[in-house]
Amino acid sequence: MALNGRLETIPLGEVIRMLARSNKTGCLRVEAGSMEGKVYLRDGELLYATTRRDDDLRSDLLNAGYVDPEDWQLVERREKAIGDVLADGMTELDLRDFIAEQGTEVIFRLDRPGRGTFDFGEDTAPRYDAGLTVDFELCLADAEHRATQWAEIEEVIPGVSVPLRMARELPDAARDVTVTTDTWRLLAALGGTGTVEDVSHRVGTTDFKVARALSTMVRQGLLELAPDKPKKATFNAPEFSEAAVSDLPPLNEQDPDDEEVFRVSSYLEEEGEDDEAELLQSLLTGMAGDEDADTDPDGLEIVDASDYDDSEGSLSERAAGLMRRRGLGAAYSRELSDDADDDS
């Protein structure tokens, strides 16, 4: 039987009940808003549901400890069903609860927009066989209440990507805290600081199940919202255009009171004109970043000060200007290189 239509006409819950009453086997594909999901049926009951890839079931089961990695190869080769290779301490009831929780969350997410399309194809099976099924009515009933439960969770945890951390101090008057095995597992998965999404991935269950448990711990004062991390200070060099460089005042109009210019000018007066070329060469080389190389790491040419004449001011004036303009970096070095080519 081919069945397709729009969720605006037939709600998702009614589509699933129709297939269940008909004891259908196959895959119901749903597109709801930006989300796509698949609900697999076997004889009218839930076999598996997902809004991700089918093989994500593998990572979920391994992370949750339902199956040992070495036994999973039997499932991969389709020699055994998941229910036949459960790890020690796991039962079929545990696996059934896992499938039911996955199905409930998928149905809730796909039904929430209230719009979209659906298409059912018969005789289509998931990649992995769980070996058991779940009554759809259990999932549909839980999905109907999930919106209210999410609203209660979001009162203390605004979103699944909001970072949480263990409280730095125990609640008032609390001298010790006793936690269950499941709670300890969630705290270990949190790793001191983490999000609902982080924890659900690490323990192999739904965001809802993790968020409900963590929200309870927030209310108990065991967890708290983590403050935003301060941003690291970064240095962003200013961008200079050719126009910005050309707008600078002439070198001979530099402020005589400028401490840096005065220091360079004084040095030149004390050392004499013979040392001017050497100083200008060292300044240009320092700006390029490598005194011993012909080019810097960015490929900028190191200009020899002796190539410049005094047509636009003495070497001392240009040296003072260079010290004042060191913030221009490579842009100013390139301009000097271009001038040198023109002069030659």
C-alpha positions, -999 to 999 in steps of 0.1 A, spaced: 0 0 0 14 34 -10 5 61 14 16 98 12 3 132 20 7 164 40 8 166 78 -14 197 76 -42 173 63 -34 142 84 -14 147 116 16 124 121 0 106 150 -30 96 129 -8 85 101 11 62 125 -21 48 140 -34 41 106 -3 21 97 -3 3 131 -39 -8 127 -31 -22 93 -1 -42 107 22 -26 81 59 -33 77 81 -7 61 94 28 65 75 61 70 96 90 58 87 124 71 99 159 61 88 184 87 102 219 83 140 215 81 140 181 97 138 147 80 130 115 99 123 78 94 100 56 114 104 19 108 75 -5 114 73 -43 117 38 -58 118 23 -24 129 48 -19 158 78 4 162 111 -12 151 133 19 151 130 57 145 156 83 138 162 118 125 198 110 118 216 83 99 206 47 104 241 37 114 241 63 143 222 35 162 256 17 164 274 45 182 244 51 205 243 15 216 280 12 221 282 45 241 253 34 262 269 0 269 241 -21 254 265 -41 232 302 -48 235 323 -36 204 336 -71 196 300 -86 196 288 -58 173 305 -74 144 279 -102 145 251 -75 141 271 -58 113 273 -91 94 236 -97 100 244 -130 117 225 -119 149 200 -93 161 210 -67 186 188 -84 213 209 -115 209 243 -99 217 234 -77 247 262 -70 271 263 -84 306 238 -67 328 216 -56 299 182 -71 293 156 -70 265 136 -47 287 164 -22 287 167 -24 249 130 -20 246 130 11 267 159 24 246 140 20 214 108 34 229 127 66 240 142 70 206 108 66 189 91 90 213 117 118 207 116 114 170 78 115 168 78 146 191 103 164 169 86 155 136 51 163 149 60 196 166 61 218 134 26 207 125 34 208 88 54 188 63 50 157 41 50 120 46 55 89 24 53 53 34 71 25 16 65 -12 23 91 -39 30 119 -14 39 140 -23 69 166 -4 90 202 -12 86 204 -29 120 178 -53 134 170 -49 171 152 -82 172 122 -67 191 95 -41 186 76 -16 208 39 -7 209 34 27 191 7 38 216 33 41 243 54 64 222 25 85 210 12 90 245 47 101 258 52 124 228 20 142 235 33 152 270 68 160 259 62 196 250 51 204 286 81 186 300 105 205 277 89 238 289 97 228 325 133 219 316 139 251 298 130 271 329 164 261 343 183 250 312 176 274 283 188 252 256 206 219 248 238 238 238 240 259 269 271 249 290 266 236 325 291 229 352 292 212 386 284 236 414 315 250 431 299 246 465 272 223 479 238 237 485 232 255 519 232 231 549 242 202 528 273 184 542 273 154 518 254 143 487 244 107 477 239 101 440 226 71 421 247 51 396 228 67 366 234 102 381 271 95 386 274 83 349 259 116 337 282 137 359 312 117 346 300 123 310 296 161 318 333 161 325 331 191 348 316 214 322 295 205 291 262 207 274 231 185 272 242 176 236 276 166 248 263 143 275 236 127 254 262 118 227 286 104 253 260 82 270 241 73 239 206 85 247 182 114 238 187 151 246 154 150 264 163 122 288 196 139 297 181 174 299 154 161 323 180 145 346 204 175 345 176 200 351 168 182 383 204 185 394 203 222 386 173 226 408 190 206 436 220 230 434 244 203 422 248 219 387 248 255 375 249 274 343 286 279 333 295 316 328 306 326 294 344 323 289 362 356 285 374 362 251 412 362 246 427 395 238 439 396 202 459 421 183 445 430 149 468 451 129 451 481 112 444 478 76 461 505 54 453 514 19 474 532 -6 452 563 -1 458 561 37 496 560 31 495 589 6 475 610 31 503 610 57 520 644 62 554 649 45 584 635 64 598 670 69 566 681 87 568 656 115 561 670 150 595 680 164 582 673 199 576 637 191 597 617 215 605 589 191 615 613 163 636 633 187 654 602 199 663 592 163 673 627 153 695 630 184 712 597 176 719 608 140 733 642 152 756 624 177 768 597 153 771 617 121 759 613 86 782 583 79 761 561 102 728 572 87 727 546 59 734 519 84 706 530 107 681 533 79 691 498 67 685 484 101 651 500 104 640 487 71 653 452 79 636 452 113 603 461 97 607 432 72 614 408 100 647 392 91 681 409 92 699 381 75 675 373 46 670 390 13 632 386 16 610 383 46 585 354 51 558 372 32 581 378 2 587 415 9 620 428 -6 645 442 19 655 476 5 691 488 8 693 523 23 722 532 0 699 529 -30 680 561 -19 691 596 -27 684 628 -8 659 642 -33 630 640 -8 649 648 24 680 637 42 685 602 55 679 614 91 645 628 81 635 596 64 648 574 93 627 595 117 597 591 95 602 553 94 603 551 132 571 571 134 553 550 108 564 515 120 527 507 125 522 507 88 543 475 86 545 458 52 523 483 34 548 511 40 578 489 32 563 481 -2 559 518 -9 595 524 -2 605 495 -24 584 510 -52 600 544 -48 635 528 -50 626 511 -83 613 545 -97 645 563 -86 667 537 -102 
